[in-house]
Amino acid sequence: MLDKNEVLKNDFEDSIEKSLRSLGYLFPSTDDEVEVFERENKIENTPSYFSTALELVSKSKRLNICKKVNMEINSSAENLARAARKGNDISEDVLKKMKLDRNAAENDEK
């Protein structure tokens, strides 16, 4: 059973929703609400001098934001990498390949 506060809360929420919907701040969510909206509001065609959404977007300024993430290598990750190499250092060939891959990745981001 609902207590008095719960009933008041539900009534308040219902009245707020009805008010917002009647002022056009909430979209109709059921078929019946759409029918009522269309019956009570005059639907007009968009004037020809209004831009379409595609035209507005095509004129907008696009920013290419390239975020570089600085990751700190913690000691446990480095220890795992060393374990994968069985304690050996990284060979010159592998270092060269790593640098080439890194440069390629950084240039692709730009």
Buried (B, 14 or more C-beta within 10 A) or exposed (E): EEEEEEEEEEEEEEEEEEEEBEEEEBEBEEEEEEEEBEEEEEEEEEEEEEEEEEEEEEEEEEEEEEEEEEEEEEEEEEEEEEEEEEEEEEEEEEEEEEEEEEEEEEEEEE
